Structures are given as C-alpha cells and as structure tokens.
Amino acid sequence: MRRNSAKLVIDGTPQVWLGANFWSRTGGPLMWRDYSPEVVREELRVLFDHGLRQTRSFFYWPDFMPAPDRIDEEKTGHFADFLDAHREIGMTSIPTFIVGHMSGDNWDPAWRGGRDLYADVWLVSRQAWFVQRMTERFAAHPAVAGWLISNEMPIYGRLRHEPKAPAEQVNAWAQLMVQAVRAGGGHQPVSLGDGAWGIEVTGTDNGFSVRDTGELVDFVGPHVYRIDSDPVRQHLNAAFICELSAVAGKPVVLEEFGLSSDQVSAANAGHYYRQTLHNSLLAGATGWIAWNNTDYDDLVEQGPYSHHPFEMHFGITDRAGNPKPPLHELAEFARVLSEVDFAGCERPDAQAALVVTEYLERGYPFSQDDDRPLIFTSLQQAHVAAREADLPVGFTRERDGIDPDCSLYLLPCVKQIQGPTWQRLRDRVADGALLYLSYTAGEVGHHRQPWIPYFDETFGVEKQLTYGVVDEVTDEVVEMTFAEDFGDITAGEVLRFRVGGNEHSRAYLPVRPRGAKVVATDAHGRPALLRHPTGSGEAVLCTYPVEHFAARNSRVNPEDTHRLYSALAGIAGIGRTIAVDDPRVFADALVHRDGRVFAWLVSQHDHEVPVVPTAPGRSVHDLDTGEELTEVVLPAYGVRVVELKTR
C-alpha cells in the first residue's frame, strides 16, 4: 500500500519547509506596535544561519483590524518591512490571518461584540473581507510562501466549556476563508492553521473534520503538544499524529511543536527535538515549523506571559538571540535534509497495515464516543510496537475501504468493525493474507465485549464468554509460553506483558480451539495465541489486549508486542529494508527518485549504544565518507542516517 509522502509542489517543484513560528522578542504578539526592523533582521539572521528558511508569521487580529471596515496601515507597513527582511536574507514566511488565540490566551477585536465566529453572517463576512484585503496587499511579495487562515481556531471559535461548533458551520466558514484568499490573488498553498485536531486524528469531535476540510486546503498542519507517561510513546507522538493526519491525502506539515525550557532540561530539550523531527519525517511529514523563534524574558509583565510565564521560554533562541539546543538540532536536521535531497525522497510502499476502524472518526446510532480513547491509544501503542520491530506499516482506514494489497493486517484491540469490512478482511485471508486481532472487551461498562460477526469461524475457536460479564485478568504480568515456533519466536520462549486497564478492559477471551492451533498458552494453561489457516492465508488471534495493556502503563516500552509483530511479518513473508536486533533502536528507510536508499537509525537508549544493522542484499555506508559500516555507534537518543547500496 502507498504511504503518504506527499510534498507541497510549487511551480512543479517539491517544497520542504523548515522554520519557526515567529514573534519578535521586542513585543511577542504585540510586536507590531513597537516594531524594530533591526531586531527582526537580527532574529531572522540567526535562524537563517542555522538552516531555517521559513517563518510562520501572524496578523494579530485586534491590531491589524481595529474596526470592522478598516485595516491599520501602520501595522501593515511594518509587516511589509518584515517580508522585505525575509527577502533580503533569503527566507520566506507563511502569514496567518485570524489570530485571536495564542499561548494560552484569547484576544478579540473590540468590535466583535460576542458574535459567533462561524455562524454570524456579518462576522464571517468581516473575516473574509480581512483575509481578502491582506492577501491583495501581499500575494505578489516573493517572500510569501503560503497562507494560514487562523491559529488554533477550535479553541478560539469555541471555548472548551462551550458546545462544539457544528461541522456544517465550520466547513462553510473554512470554505469562505479559503475562497477569500483566492479572491485576493493568493496563489500560494493555503491551509487552516486549526492544528489538525479533528475527530479523524484525535478521536475527539470539535466540529473540525480533517477529512472534510482537506478538500479545501493544500496541506494539513498538525500542532502537537501531547504528553505521555512513556518516553518512547512521547518521542513518537508527533509521528503518530502525522500518520493519522494523512487521512486528507495532502502533504503533512508539522506546523507547531516544541517545549518550554522551564519544563525540561537543556539536554532533554535537544533530545525531544531530535526525536520529533526524525520520527515525524519517517512518518510522512514533509515540513516542520517549530514553536517558536525566541524567548520573551523582557515581556514578563505582558500577557500572555504574565499569567502563563512558562510560555516565555519556548524559544529556540534565548532572549539575546543565542541558540538553544533545539536550534542546534534543527540545524543538524537541515543538513541531513540537504544531504539526502529530501524533496526527492519517498517512503517505500508497505505490505503491513494498521487498520483504523471507522468508529474512531464516525458515530453510529447508539455507538458511544467514550469507546474512542481505547481505539486511539491502542493504535498508538501498536504504532510504537511496529517501529520497535522495524516493520514499515501503513494506516488503512475502514471508512475509505481496506487497502486490498497488503500481506498483513493488524487489528490491535479492535472491538468494533463494520460487517462488510470484516467480510472483506476474511476474503483477504482466503486469498493469502495474514490477519491479526487482539481481543478487547473495551473499557466502558456498556456494550462490553466485541461486535465482530463470524468471530468463531474466522479464528477457528469457540468463545466461552458469559453475556455482560468479563473474564478478569488477575495476573499482574501475562506470560505467553510458545508451544511451537512462530515466525522468529522459537518454541519454549516466553513473552511477558504487564497488565493495565480498568475493571472492564483487564479481561481475556476464554476460547476452545475448533480448528485453530494453539501457538502459545498463558501461565494457567489457557490459549493465549492461536492461528487458523483459511484458504491461502490465516487468521491469528491473541486472547489478551496486549496493546491496550501497554497503552495504559507508564514507562513500559519496549514491551514484547514488537516480538509478535516481527513474527507476524516473517510468517506473512514481509521483508524489511533495514533492521537491527534491538527494539530500542528504530530502523527505517526512504527511497530517492534516482534509486538511492537512505536509512535512519533512531535510538531510544539514554546512553551510547552500538548496533549492527542488517539490510538484505545491501551494504551500509557512511553518508559523508561513503565508508562501509558493519557497526554503528549511536549516542544517547541519537540519530544516524546512512546510505544503503546494492551489493
């Protein structure tokens, strides 16, 4: 199956954006009131010298539109100089129009009067007027790279305690704003700046649909500040969100990510940036805009920094413009992008698919929203396990129709799936594919246990469930002892899974084999893993929700699910371009249009570690010297990019 690698294309040339969200240290959001051309040029020069070529800039709405029919000419003149500074230095910018939210605060133009930003026709017309007029002024400027309609509109248009905006109003608003850009002569790529927080990506319905608005925009821009209790999941958070954001079929630009140095050590800030950049690249991101360019120590008396003081220190430079560790990581990342000619690289096709059930993104009568967190977190943990197994996976969405060309379909803790989809998966098994499902009862008290038809026939078992009652897992660690070889797992091996979840989800599936072969048993002698040949393929059932267990535990990775996934890949006949025998080091590859193959090694070790990569039919070479490598030494949380050459 094809995995998203789409690039922004301008005048026939693929584009790669690497930059920072920009407020000058002279004023933060109020920089246009006390604009300093000299300071702005100093700040841009530091970014440029470290390989950054873009900024994301902001029309602070109360300043730029002081009346419903007037644009502030002084502020607009400052912005023109700001763009001129970019052109002088060799950079471009992506202006953002409706900026009423930023860094933990919302600001309205004085004339808004509480009107609804989506539904009030007059206010929508005023926004469209502003977007069109600003576009007319700057569309011809060579420093404009693209446009963003808003900044995190879901939390400006409606506060968290207010009802979500109706999707039809949001979609209409988005359509009118994009049309205003085009009416103003804006020919550059445009997106919404909404953060890609729609239901298809997060499982939370906020009125924004990445699928629906994806038809209007040229790229999707996730804003990722998720936190996690597991360091490996934390390092893969942005990558996972980028994978889900590909639902729109558009280029994915990681439009905001970052951290405050008030919340993390300098060394760990560098590690986080390095991991986020490289892991999201391997997950399909084709642009990166860090939050943000500088610190604001001199603005401690000014909101939002007065009441959110940690917001002063998200900068990749300090208050004087000196680089912080994140900027050094961005500079090294820029070097790698240039050396591999990333604009010409794509992810290779995948033979393994993680199935995204439609219940993540769409409600049905009497289905429940509170089922979605388990779907999201189980998928996330499965993504981690696949990376630990060096197994390239694609995401196939049930709503779009299951991709028919995969050899392995992974359904981690899938409780709900549509009948026709399940039948298509059974047909794929009959045609030679391998289907894996791990059981879950769900983690809510209603509709416990699966909704899957023909379950027994598919897996060659007889369920021993009691209606409405879960079979509780009383062990703190589930042990699976293998009775026979299973892929690269040998008979006698024991896999261990730390148990997690609540009173509903700490449950296993009691079964009796009816045609299936028991591959592994638990500590009580019960079937834990079974395989059932059907036609040319087979179905594999795990009677424990191992991905969910891990998702509900802290500091759990790497855990043994990656062993299952590696074994499944071997049984399905899936080769890996590159792999290492260490789940704490991810290995993955990109292919250049000229045939060159580049591989990434990404360490999750907190200390230096040597690894021996294997690349069937290829040798591993240093990217700079061309020297052949049999071993690669990675520093703590380090990344190494190598070239693979055909032997």
N, C-alpha and C positions, 0 to 999 in steps of 0.2 A: 504494500500500500504506500501511496505517496505521503510523505510527511512534510508539513508546512515549512518551506524555506523562502517564501516569497519576499522579494526585495521591493522597496519603493523604486519605481522607474521614472526618470525624468528625461525627456528628450531621447528616449531609447537607451539610457544609461542607468544601470542599477546603482542605487544610492545606499550608503551606510552612514547613519548619523551617530556621532559620538560627541556628547557635550554635557552641559549643566543647565539646570534651571537657574535663572539669573535675577537677583535683586542686588543692586549696588550696596555696599556697606555704608554708604552715606545716608541711606534712609529706609532700606528694606522696601516694603510696599509703598512707602511714601517718597521713594527716591526721585520721582518726577517733580516734586515740589521744591527740592533743593538739589537740582541736577548738577553733577560735576563732570564735564566732559573729560577732564584729565584723569580723575579717579576711574571712571568707566574704562578708559583706554588702558590704564594700568592693570585693571582686573581682567580685561579680555586678553591682554598680552600674556599674562601668567597662564591662562587656560590654553591659549594657542601654543605656547612653548612646551606644554605637556601633552600635545597631540590632540586636543579637543578642537573641533571645528564648528560646533553648533552651540547656540544657547536657545533656551525656551524663554521668551520674554512675555510681559504682562501689561495689558492696559488696565491699570487699577481703576475699576469702573466709576467710583464716586468722583475721581479726579478728572478722568477723561471725558465724562458726560455729566457735567454739573446741572444740566437742565434737560428735559425730555426732547428738546429740539436743538440742542447746542453741543458742540464739541469744543473742548478747551484748546485753543490754538497754541498757547504757550507749551502745554504738556505735549501736544502733537509735534511741535517743533523740537522739543527735547528728544522725542522718540526718533525723529528723522535723523538727528545727530547720532543717536545710538546706533541706528542702522549704518550710517556713514562710517562709524568707528569699526563696525564689523567688516565692511568692505575694505577699509584701509589695511586691516590686519590680516585679512584672508579668511574670514569666518562668515557664517550665515546665522539667521535667527528664525524662530518659529513663534510669531506673535500669538497671544491668547486674548480673546475679546472680552467675554463676560466674566470679569474677575471680581466676584463678590465673596469668595471664600479663600482663605489662605492660612495655613499654620495655626489652626485651632481657633479661628475667629471668622465671623461673617460681617461683611460691610455692605450696606445698601446706599445707593444714591439717595439723597434727601427726598427726592420727588417720587420714589417708588410707592410710598403710601400703603404698604402692606398688600399690594396686589399680587396675585398668583403669577409666578414667572412662566408657567406653561399654559394656563387656561384663560388668563385675562387677555382678550384680543388686543386691547390698546397697548398693554405692556409688552406683549410678544412683538407687536409692530415696532415699538421703540427699540427693542433689542435688535431686530432685523435691520432697522434704519442705521443703528450704530455700526453693526457689522459691515453693512454695505459701504457706508461712508468711510470707515477706516480702511477697508480693502481698497477702495478707489484711490485713497491717498498713497498707499504703499505697495500695491500689487506690482508695479513696474520696477520697484527697487531691487537691484541684483542681490541684496543681502537677505531677502525674504526667501526662506527655504520651504515653508509650509505654513499652515494656519491651524489653530485650535479654537474651537468655539467657546469653551468655558474652562474653568478649573474645578473639577470635582463637583459638578452640578448636582449630583444626587444628594449631597449634604448642604448645598446652598439652596436649591429649589425647594426642598422639604427637609426640615429638621428631623432628627431621629425619633422624636416623640410624636411627630405628626403622621397622618396617614400617608402611605406611599403615593406617589403620583401615578395616575392611571397610565398604562402603557400607551394608549392611543394618543393621549395628550403629549407625552414625552416624544413619541415618534413624529408627531406633527410638528412640534417645536423644533426638533432636530432637522427635519426636512426643510423648514423655512429658513433656519440659520445657515445651512449649507447652501441653499439657493441664494441667500443674500451675499455669500462670498462670491459665488459665480456671477451674480448680477453686478458686483463691484469690480469685476475683471480679474478676480483671483484665479489664476490658472495652476497654482501650485497645489501639492497634496493637502488635503484637509481632513481633520478628524475632530472628535467632540471634546477631548480633554476630560471625559467623565470618569476615567480611572478603570474602565472595563470591569465594573463591579456588578454587572448584570447577572441574572439568575443562571445563565448558561456557564458562567465562570465560577461563581461563588456559591450557587445553590440558594441564594437569598434574593427574593423578589423585591427590588427597589423601584420598579417602574421602567428601568432601563433594560433593554434587551440588546446584547451584543450581536445576536443573530439578526434582529430587525434593523438596527442602526448600521450594521455592517454593510447593508446595501447602499447606504448613503455616503460612506466615507472611503478614504483611500488607504487608511491604515488604522489599526487598533492599538491603543496606548494604555497598557496596564499601569496602575500605580500600586506598588507592592510594599507594604509595611507590616506584613503579617509576622507574628511572633509564634514561637513553638517551644515546647519543652524538651525537644530532642535536637541536638546540634546538627545532625545530618539532615533531618527534615528542614531545619531552619536554612541550611545552605542551599536546599533545593526548592524552597518556597517559590521564589520568583520563576524558576524554571517550570515548575508545575503549573503556575498561573499562565505562563506564556503558552504552554501546550494547550490548555483549555481555551485560551483566547483565540486560538486558530479556528474556532468554530465559524468565524465570519469569512474565512477563506482569504483574508487580507494580510499584508505584512504586519508583523507584530513589533512595535517599538516600545521598549521598556521605558515608559515616559517619565516615571518617577520611581526612585528607590533611594535608600540611604539610611543614615542613622546619625544620632546626635552624639558627639564625643562626651557629653555629660552622662551618657548611659553605657559607655563601653570603653575599654582601654584602647590606647592608640594602636597597639599591635593587633588586637582583635577587630578593630575597625578596618584595618587593611585586609585581614583575612576575609571578613564578610564581603567587602567589595570584590576581592579577587574571586571568591566562590560565586557570588551573584552574577558577575559579568560572564565568566566562562561557562557556568552551568546553564545560564539562560541562552547563551549562544548555541550550545548543544541542543537546546530545547526549541530552537526556531526563531529566537529574537534576532532582529536584523538592525536594531538601533537601540541606543542607550543614552538617557538623559538623566544625570544624577541630580538628586536633591541635596544640596544646592551649591552655588559657587563660593560662598564666603560666610564667615561668622559675623555676628552683629553685636559685639560686646558694648559698643557705644550707644546702643539703642535700648538699653535695659529699661528705661523709663517709658518706652513707647510700646503700645500694643502691636502685635500680639505677644511680644517678648516679655512684657511686664507680667503677664499672667500665665504665660507658657514659657518660662525662661529657658528651658532646655532647647526650645526652638532657635535660640541664638546660635547654636553650635552644631548645626547640620552641615556646615560649610566644608568643602574640600580644600579651602584655604582658611587661614586664621584671619583675625581682624586686621592684620597688616598685609595680607596677601601672600603670606608664606605657605607653601604647600603642606598639607597634612597627609598622613598615609593614604587615604583614599585617592588623592590626586596622583600619587606615585603609582598606584595600582592602575588607574585609568591610563596613565602614560605608557605603562608596560603593555596594557591591553591594546592601545592604539598601535604600538609597534608590532604586535602579533597580527592584528587585523591587516596591516600593510604587508607584512612578510608573506602571509598566505594568500594575499589578494582576496579578502573575504567576500567582496562583492561578486566574485566569480565562483563562490563555493556553494554547495548544496548538501543537505543531509541525504544520505542514501536511503532508498526505499526500505521499509520494514516488513518483515514476514510475521511479526508478532503484534497483536493488537490488544490494547486495553479497551474493554467495552464500556462506554459511558451510557448507562441506562437513561432512558428518556425521563425517568422520574426525578432526575436531578434538576431538570430545566423546565418541566411542564407539569402542571397539576391536572389530575383527572377527578371526576366526581367521587367524593368520599375517599380520595387518597389524601395523605397528610403531609403538610410542609415539614413537620418535625422528623420525617424519615430522611430528609436531605443531608443533614450533617454526617450521618453514617456513610452515605454514598460518597460524599466529598472526601472525608478523611480516609476511607478505605482505599479509594482511588489514589489518593496522595501517597499513602504508605506503599501501595503496590508499585507506584512510580519509583519510589525510593528503592524497593527491592529489585526492580528491573535494572536500575542503574548500578546497584551493587553487583548484579550478575553480569554486567557489561552486555546486557541484552537490549539492542535498539528496539523500542516499541513505538508504534503509532497509536493514536487515540481514534477509535471508530465510534461514531455517535449513532445510537439507536434511531434517533429522530431522522437522521439523514440516510438510513439504510446501512446495515452492516456491510463493511467492505468485504467483497467476495473472494479476495485474492490472498488471504492470509493463511499461514500454516498453523498458527497457534492463536487461540482466542482466550484471553484471561478475563474471568469474571470474579473479581475479588469481593467476597461478601455481598453478592448481589441477591437481594431479597425479592425485588420486583422487576419484571421484564414483561414486555407485551407478548401475547401469544404468537402472532405472526413472526416476530423476531426470533422467538425461541425455536419455532419450526425451521426458520432459515438456518439457524445455528446447527440444528440436528441434521439438516440436509448437508451442511458443510462437513460435518463429521462423517456422514455416509460417503462423501466424496473424497475423504482422505485427510481432513484437518483434525487437529487435536484441540479439544475443548476442556478447559479447566474451570471449575467453580468451587469456591469455598462457601460452606453453609453459614448462614446467619439467621437468627430469629428476629433481628432488629433490636433496637434499643429503646423502643417505646411500648407502652402497655396495650395498645390497640393493634389489631391485626398482626399479632406476633406470628412468626414462622413464615415460610416462603409462600409466594404467589405463583410459583412456577408449575406449569402443567407438564404432564408426562415426565415427571421427575424420575420416578422409579424406572420407567422404560429407558430413559436416556442413560442413566448411570448403572443400570443392572442391579438395582437394590430394591429392598422393601423397607420403606420408612417405618419406624417403630414409635412415631410421635403420638403423644396424647393431646387431644384438642385443647388449645389455650394454655397448656402447661409446658414450660421449658424444662429441658433436661440440664440441670445445673452442673457447671464445671466446678468441682470442689478443689482441684489441684491448683497450686499457685504457679506451677510450670507444667505445661503439657509436653510429654515426651512421646515422640514417634519413633518406634523401632522398626527398621525395614527388614522385611522377611525375604526380600529378593532385591537384585539390582534394579535400580530405577534411574535411567539416564546415567549421570556421573555420580550418583549415590550408590554405594555398594551395600550388599546385604550385611546386616548386623549394625550398620551405622544408626546413630540416634540423633534426631533433630529435636531441639528444645525451643519452646515458645512460652514466653512469660505471659501470663493471663492478665487481661484487663477488661474493662467494660463495667456495665451495671447489672442489676438483677435480671434484666431481660436478655442482655447480649452475652453474658457469661454462660453460654449454653453450647452444647454439642448436638450432633444429629445421630441418634441411635439408628443403625441400619442392620439388615441381614442381607448378605450377598445373594443375588438372584441372577447369576451370570457374570457379575463383576469379580475380579480377582482382588483380594486384599493384599495391598503392597506393603502397608505399614499399620501397626497397631499401637494403641496408647498404652499407658502404664497398667491399665486394667484389662488388657487383652481385647479391647473393643476395636473395630475397624476405624482407622484414622485416615487412611488414604486408599482409594480404590480406583482401578482402571477397568474400563469396559469397552472392548472392541465392538465397533458397529460399522458395517460396510468396510470401507478402506481406511477409516480413521478410528479414533477412540475418544471416549469421554473420561475425564479424571475428576473424581470427587474428593474434596478434603472435608471431613466431617466437623472440622473446627474452624472458627472465623479468625484465622491466624493474622490476617492483615488488620482486622479490627482490633484484636488484642494489642498488637504493636502500636496502632494509632492512638490507643488510649493509655499508653505508657510513656514515661519520660526517660530520656537517655537510654533508649532501647536499641538503637541501630549501631552496628549491623546486627540483625537477628536472622534466624535461619530461613525465612521465606525466600531469600535470594537463592538458597540451595535448591528449593523446589522449582523456582523459575528457571534456573540453569539446567536442571534435569529435564524439565518440560521442553526447553529449547532443543536439547540434544535428541530427545525422542521425536520431536517434530522435524528434525533434520535441519535446524536453523544454524547456519554458521555465523561466526562473529568476525568482523574485520580485524578487530584487535581486542585482546582480553588480558587481564592479569589475574593471578591467583591470590587476590587479596580484596575482600569486599569493601575495605576502607579506601580503595583507590578505584575511581571510576575510569573506564576507558571507552572512548567513542571516537568516531571519525567523521570527517567531511570530505567530499569529493569535489575537486576543482573541475571546471568545464574543459580544461585542457588534459584531464586524465590524472593529474596528480592527486594523491591521497594524503591528507593530513590527519594526524591522530592526537587526541588530547588525553593526558593522564592527570587526574584531579584527585588530590589526596585529602582524606578526612582524618589523617593522623595528626596529633598535636606535637609530633616530633619528626625528625628526619627519618626517612624510610627508603630502602632500595626496593625496586620491583623489577621483575623480568617479564616484559611484555611478549606476548605471542601473537603473531599476525600470519596466519596460514598463507603460504605462497609469497610472502613479502618479507623484506628485511626492514629494520627500524633504523632511522638515520637522524642525526642532529640537524635541526632546522638551519642553523647558521653555518656549520662547518661541513656538513654532508657526511661526517664520520659515522660509520655503522656502530650501533649500540646494542649490546647484549643485556645491559642492566641500566636502569635509570634511577638516579637518586633524587627523591623529592623532599624539599624542606617541609616544615610544619605547614599543613594546609596548602601545600604548594601545587602549582600547575606547570606542566611541561608539555609543549607542543612539539611533535616530531613528524617527520615525513616517512611514509611507507612506500617502499619501492619494490616493484616486481622482481623476484629473483631470476 
